[in-house]
Amino acid sequence: MEKSIEEITNNLKSGEGLSGVIVEMSLEVARNFCKQLLELLDQHIFLMRDKSLKVEHIRSRWVIFTLGGVRFKRRQYIDQEGRRRYLLDEYLGLEGKSPLTPEIKENSIFLTTLLPFMKCAEIMDRSLPQAAVSHTTLHRTVGQVTKPWLQAEESRKRQLYETGELPRSEEGKVSHLLIEADGVNIALQREEQRKAEIKVGIAYEGWAEVSKERYRLTGKTSYCALASGSAFWEGFSMQLATKYDLARAENIVIGGDGARWVKDGVALLGGCFQLDRFHLLRALRRSLGWQTYLVEPIYNACNEGNWSRARTLLTQALNQASGVERNEIQRVIRYLSDNVSGLMDYRLKEGGECTHLRRTGAIESNVDKLVANRMKKKGMSWTIKGARHMACLLMLSAERKLPEICKPKRAKTTIITSTKKARRVLVKNIVELEEKWLHGTIPALYGPHQGRPWAKALKHLSEVSFNG
């Protein structure tokens, strides 16, 4: 054994690449075994299939597993209706021409929700080089997994507005349902317009205390889309209808910055509008920069729904201002008068301040977490189609639906077998496969990369005798 180790180290110029060579050699053996195993499984499926399926061709396919890319041959069948099928692909959950297995697809898709496509490809190349994929493959895969979801949503919308049939609901009942919405502008490329707005909405049932003065939202539902205001509320309300019985919701509060499309949600879902306290305070502080002592009394008057007193104080400030400050105060007066219905704290409308309820204002941080961090910052720009797919993916990720959309859509099987039986057949043949390993070769030593340093190191290792 010591002699073998000595020979290995002597064949390498330095010990730095030893672990890499061993790993690459192990993966090469594993890929060769995987190829033989898959072709053996295809043979088993051929014997156990529905005999109405006829073999038409034997074709090869390239698939990227965790251990790397493997090219294997499998049978193409034709059924009685003339459709071509690959039973092994269906059994493994492989879809279309995508080379990614469901596991690789889910992991890479999750990575794209956090980082730009090129960064994702670079990280995969460094962390899992044998299963690395290009940024174009990642971009294409995002479109492939989100397109069915977007199409299904459009289909549900048509069904709702043509037949009046609501989607199946879990019929959840809550005392308060708080909904907040806001938008974030993103840069566009190769489009007529330069900007587009991604609309973001969250709905939640309440708050849970995490630590002193720190809370988290409970029962949160997220939604985002590149769409018009009406289309956004149609999609969001339909998603909420699958979770709640909206007709029996006791108190619905819709919060936002006062944009017209945000307030349109009240007409669709009912309830009351609440001007976001963050935007209210920001507007007052910006306009009363030289008269800050008026911010608190005006804010308190707005909270109480006393627009008359708030306007009086603002008029007082306006009479004492000049220049830019005067213009800012006039602007905030118009802003508040347009949102009079949402000034009063919604908790006071219920006959008194409810101790278990907090003010709205969670949407700002959620816009950053859901969309802005991924789609707006670092100089990124999008096509409308790409932005729509990414917004959908970010929403599905927030709703923890990535496993669902990456799960293969399996066709009705025509394989008359079980997983246990297939496993027994494969285990029975493993001994024969193991014997073939000993007489096998390493294709990398004779392929197009045989001149590379790692391939030369593999060749040295393959010539080493391990007989102690």
N, C-alpha and C positions, 0 to 999 in steps of 0.2 A: 504493500500500500504506500509506504514512504517513497519507494522508488517511482511509483506511478505519479505521485504528487510532484516529485522532483522533475520528472520528464515534462509534466504539464507546464510548470513554471519556467523551465528552460526553453520551451517552445515559444513562450511569450517574451517580448522584449522587456516588458515591465509588468508588475502584478496589478497595475491599475485597471486593466481591462479584463481581468480574469472573471469576475462575477458576471460581467456583461456577456462574455463569450459563453459561459456555462448556461446562462438564462436563454440566450439565443439558440443554443444547441438543443436545450430542453424543449423550447417552443417549436423548433423545427420537427422534432420527434413527435410532439403532441399534435401538431397540425397534420402530419402524415397519418397518425393513428385516427384522428378525427375524420379525415377523408375516407379511410377504409371503413370506419364505423358507419358513416352516413350511407355509403354505398351498400353496406351489408343491410342496413335498415331499409333501404329502398328495395332490396331483394326480398326482404320479409314482407313488406307492404305489397309487392307484386304478387306474392303467393296468397296473401290473405284478402286481396281486394274483392270488390264486387265484380264478378266475371263479365258483366255487361260492358265494363271499361276495357277498351282495346289499346294495346301499346302501339303508338305511332312512330315515335323516335326515342333515341337516347341522347340527351343534350347535357352539356356541362353548364355549371353556374358558379359564379364567384360570390362568396359570402364572407363578411367580416365578423368573426367571433371575437370574444375577449382574448383568445390566444393568438389571434391574427387572421389574416385572410386565407381562406381555403377554397380551392376549386375542386368540385366533385361532379360526378355524372349521376343523373337520375332519369327516370323514364317519363316521357310525355304520353299521356293517355287522351283518348277521345271518347266522349260519352255518346249516348244514343241520340242526343240532340245536336251533335256536331261540335260541342264545346271542347276546347283543349284544356287539360288540367295536369298539374304536377302534384301528385299525392304526397310526395315527400315534403315539398314546399308547404303544403297545407298543414301537414303534421307538425312541422317545425315552427309554423307561424310566420313564414316569410311571405312578404307581399310584393307583388309586381316585380319591377326591376330593381328595387332598392336593395343594396348589398348589406344593409344593416340588420342584425338580429334584433328582436324586440328589446333585449336588455341594453345593447349598445345604443339603440335608438332613444330609449327613455333617458339614459344618462347624458347623451349628447344634447338632446332637446332641453333638458333641465339646465345645462350649462349655457345654452344660448339665451335663456331668460335673464342671465346675469351679466354676460359680456358680449361684445361684438363678435361676429362670426369668425373673423380672422384670429382674434385672440383665443377663441374656443378651440379652433383648429390647432393653434400653436400649443396650447395647454395639453390637448390630447396627444399631440405628437411627442411632447416631453414626458408625460406621465404614463402613457400607454402606447408607445411607438408602434407596436405590432398591430394595433387596432385603430390607428389614427385615420381620420377622414379629412377631406379638404373642406375649406369654408364654403365652396359652392355646393357641395353635397349637403352640408348643414343647412344652408339657405333653402335648398330645394326640399329637404325633409320637413322643415317648418311649414312650408306651404302644403305638403302632402298630408300632414297630421291635422292641420287646422281647417283645410278646405271642407272635409265632410261635416265638421261641426257648424261652420258658417252656413253651409247649404241646408243642414237640418234645421237651423234656427229660422232661416227664411221660409222653409216649408211650414214650420209651426206657426209663423206669423200669418202666412196665407190662410192656413186652416182656421186660425182664430178669427180673422176678420171676414172670412167667407162663410163660415158655419157658426161662429159664436161659441165654439167649443174650447173651453180652457184646457190646458195640459193637465195631466194627472197630478194631483197635489198630495203632499204629505199631511195637509190640513192642520198644520201647526197653528196654535192660537197663542197670542201674546197680548199683554196689556198695553205695551207701547212698542211701536215699530218706528225707529228713527232712521231716516234716509237722508243722505247728503250727496251732493253732486257738484262737480267742478270740472273745468277743462284745462288742458295744457297744450300749448302750441308746439309743434315739431317742424323741423325744416324738411322741405321736399327737394327731390332731385328728379330731373327728366320729366317734369310735370309743368303745366301751364302756370299754376300758382306756386308761390314760394313757401307758403305756410299751410298747415292744416291743423285742426284741433281734435285731439283725442279726448273724448268725454269719459269721465270716470265717476262711478257711483258706488257707494257702500250703503249697506243697510245693516242695522244691528238692533239687538233687543235690550241692551243695557250695558253695565260696566261691572267689572270685578276688580277689587283692590289687589294690587300686586305687592305694594309696599306703601309706606307713608307717603301720601300725596301722589301716588302713581297708580294708574288704572289701565286696564286693557278692555277692549270691547268684547262683548259676549255675543255669540250667535251671529258673527259677521258674515255677510254675503257681499262679494265684490263683483263688479261688472265694469267693463270698459270697451269702447268701440269707436271706430272712426266713422261717424254717422251724423245725420242731422239730429236736431233736438227731439223731434217726434219719433224718429226711428230708434233713437237711444232709449226713450221711455217705453216704447213698445217692447224692445228686447229685454230691458231691465225688469219691467213689470211682469213679463211672461216668466222670467227666471224666478222672481219672488213668488209668483203664483204656484210654482211647483213645490215650494217650501211652506207657504202660509195660505190660510184661507183668508184672503184679503177682504172679503165681504164681511167677515166677522172680526176684523182687527178693530180694537176699541179706540186706540189713539194713534194716528199716523202723523208724524212731523217730518216735513221736508225742508232741509236746510241748505243754504248756499250763499253765494256772494251777491245775489240779486239779479243775475243774468236772466233774460226773459225765458230762455229755454229751460232753465232750472225751475222757474215758477210754473212752467207748463205741466210739470209732474203733479202738481196739486189738482189740476183739472182731471187728470187721468186716474190718480190713485185716491183722491180725496184728502182729508186731513187739513192741516194748516201749514203755512209757510213760515219759516224762521230765518231771519237774516243772520248769517253767521257772525258770532260775536268777534271773531278774529278780524273779519273784514270791517266790521263796524268800528272797532277800536282803532284799526290802522287808518281808516278814513278820517277819523276825528283827530288823531295825532298828527297826521300829515297836514291837515288844513289849519290846525290851531298851534302851529309851531311856536308862535310868539305869545300865545295866550293859553298856555298849558293848564292853567288853573281852572279853565272851563271844561276840560275834557271829562273829568269825573262827574260833575253835575249833569252834563248833557248825556253822558253814557247812562247814568242812573235814570234819567227821565225817559230815555228810549227803552230801557229795560222794563219800566213800569207802564209803558205804552202811552206816555204823556207826550205826544208829539207837539202839542201846543206849547208846553214849557220848553222843550228842546229847541223848537223853532225860535222862540223868544230869545233864548240865550245865544243862539247862532246869529240872530239878527243884531244882537248887542255886539257880538264879536265883529260882525261885518262892518258896523258903523265905526269901529275903532281901527279897522285894518285899511291897508292901501296896497296898491301894486299887485305883486304875485300872490301875496297872502289873501287879498280880497277875492281874487279869482278862484283860489282854492276853496275858500269858504262858500262862495256861490255854488261851486261844483258839489260840495258835500251836502248843501241844502237840497239841491236837485236830487242827489243820490238817495237821501233819506226820505224825501217826499215820494219818490218812486217806489219805495219799499216800506211804506207806512204799515201795511198789513203784517209785516214780519218783524216789527220793532219790539213789541212786547215779548218778554221771556215766556216761552210756551208753558213753563211750569206754573206761572201765575194765572194762566187761563183756566186752570183746573181748580181754581178756588183757593189756592195757597201754594207756597213753594214746597215741592215734594222732596223730602230729604234723600230718597234713594235715586233721584234723577240728577243728572249733571247737564251743563249747557252743551250745545252742539259745538263742533269745531274740529272734528277728527279728520276731515277730508283733506286738509292741506298736507299732513304727513303721509296720508295714504296715496295721494297723487304722486309724491316723490317715490314712495316704495313700489307702487304698482307700475308706473309708466316713465316718469321723468328720468330716474336714474338709468334706465336702459335705453330710452328712445330720444332723449333730448340733449343730454350732456355729452361732453367730449367731441363736439363738432359732428355728431352723426346726422345723416340725412337719409330720407326714405322715398321710395315710390309709394303711391297711394295703395297699390295692391300689397306691397310688402308691409306697409304700416298697418293695414287692416289685419293681415295674418299675425303680425307680432303682437298687436293689441289683444287679439283673441287668445294667443298663446299665454300672454302674461296673466290674463283673467283666469284661464284654465289652471295655470300654475298656482295662483292665489287660492283657487277653490279646490286644490289638491286633486285635480282630475287628469294629471299627466299619465299615470298608469292606465287610466281608462282609454285615453285617446291613442296611446302607443300600443295598446293591446291588439293583437292581430284579429281581424275580422274573419273568423274561421268559417269556411263553407260547410254545408252539411256533409259529414264524412261518409265515404263509401268504402271505408276500410273495416273489414270484419275482424277486428282484433281489439285488444286492450293494452294499456300501457304496461301492465304487469307482464303480460304474455310477451310483448315486444322486448321487455327488459330481460326476461329469461332466455330468449333466443339470442340476444346480443351477448349476454354473459357466457353462454355456452360456447360462443365462437371466439371469445377473447383469447383463449389459450393459443388458438391457431394464429391470431393476429400478432400475439407476442412473439411467436417463433419467427414471423416474417420480419419483425423489427431487427432481429439479430443479423439478418441477411439483407437488410435494406440499405439504401444509399441516402445521402443528403443532397437534394436537388440544388441547394444554394451553391454547392461547390462546383457545379458545372453550368450554372445559369449565367445571366448577363452581369451579375455582381461578383463573379468569382475573383476579380482582381482587387476587390476592396479589402481593407485591413482586417475587418471582422471575419470575412469569408476565408482569408488566408489563415487566420487563427483557428477557425473551425477545421480547416484541412489538417493543420498540425495536430489538433486534438484527435481527429479521426484516425490518425496514424499511430497514436500512442497505444502501447500494449498495457493493459491493466492487470496482467497476470503477475501477481506479486512474486 
